[in-house]
């Protein structure tokens, strides 16, 4: 695990960082649930001024926080934000296609199949199946056994 790695360290990962800002803000401003699928490292918001100076985009001098990667694994995952803007759940893709797992490709990590669980929302139990996961019987069977009502 590489703590302190910035979202800017990899070009494509850097582009993922605004995803975290945009969708949490939209969810909070409109009081809605938002699900977005992206390839991004797990990250946490840091507010320590020294960390902001080290991690934040130099072009954004008025930032009160920065995103710090909290691990080396990059996942194709659906992030679900609640009406308060908080990250409520992650659905990580279990079955990668060759370009996603190749070291000379995206070098993504597999999501653990045994961690795949639906999220109970006020109106339904939802789950996200990304690409190849959508036609894998063990993924669909697991979600059916968990009484999933809506697949994204």
N, C-alpha and C positions, 0 to 999 in steps of 0.2 A: 504494500500500500504506500502510495506517495502522497502524503499530506502536504499541502502548500502548493501543489501544482495548480497553475491557473487555467481557467477555461481558455485563455489565449494561447496556451502552449501548442496546441494543434489548431491549424486553420479552421477545419470543419467544426471542431469542438467549440471554438470561439463563437462561431455563428449560432451555436445552440444556446449559448448563455442568454441572449436576448429573449429566447423562447420562455425562459423561466420568468423574466420580468413581465413580458407582454401578457401572458395568459393569466398569471396570478392577479395582475392589475385589472384585466378585463373581467375576470370572475368577481372580484371584489366590487368594482364599480357598478356592475349590473346585477349583482346578487344571484348569479347563475352558476351551474355546474359546467365546467369545460374539460373536455378530454382532447389531448393533443399527442400525436405520436412523433417521436424524434429520436435521433441517435445522439445521445449526450451522456456524459459521465454524471454520476451522482455528485451533487454539490450542496454546500450549505452556504447560507447568507452570513457574512461576517461584517461586523461594524467597528472593529478595532481600527483606529486611524492608521496604525502602522501596517496592518494587513491590507487596508484599502489602498494605501500608497503603493504597496508591493504588487497587488493583484488587479486593481481596477484599470480599465482602459484609460490611457493617458489623455485621450481626447475628451473624456468626460470628467472634468475637474470638480464638478459640483455633486458627485456621488456621495451618498451617506452610507453606502455598503458596497461590497464586492462579492462575487461568487468564488468559493474555494472548492476545488475538486477534493473529494474525500476518499478516493480510491483510484486504482488504475483501470478498473473494468469499465468499458464502454458498452452500453446496451441499446438495442433497438427497443424502445419502450413507450408505452402510452402513459402519460402523466395525467392524473385527474385532479383538477383544482375545484375546491368547494366554493360556495357563495361568499365565504369570508376571504377568499383569495389564497387560502392555505392549501398546500399539497396534501391531498387526502389518500392517494393510492398510486402505486406504480404497477403496471402490467408489463412484464419483461418477456420479450419474444424467446420462446424455448428452442424452436427449430430454425437455425440460420441457413440461408442459401450460401452457395460457395463464395460469392464475392464478399459476403458479410464476415465470414470466418477467416478468409485468407489473410496472411500477414501482409501481403502486398496489395490487399484490398482494404476493407474497412477495419479489419481486425477487431470485430465486436465479440463480446462474450455471450455465451448462452445463458438464458434465464433459467433458473431451476424449475422444472416441471412441477415438483411437489409444493412449490410456493404459489402456484396459480390458484387463486381464490377470487370469487366474485366480490364486488363491493356493494354493500347495501346502501342505496340512496333512499330518500323519503318516498320515492315513487316506484322503485324497481331494484332488483339485484342485477347489476351489470358486470360484464367482463369484456376485455378487449382481446381479440385474436388478430395477430398481425401476420399478414402474408401467409407463409407456409403453415403456420399454426392453425389457420382456418380450415385446413383439410386433413389435419392429423387426428385420427380417431381417439387417441389417448387424451389429447387436449380437450376435444369436444365431450368425450365421456366424463372426464373429471368435472368439467363445468356443468354438465347435465346433473351429475350426482350432487352437486352443490346448489341445485335449484336456481341456476342462472336463468334470468328471464329475458335479458336483452344482451345481444352480442354487438359490440362495436367493431 
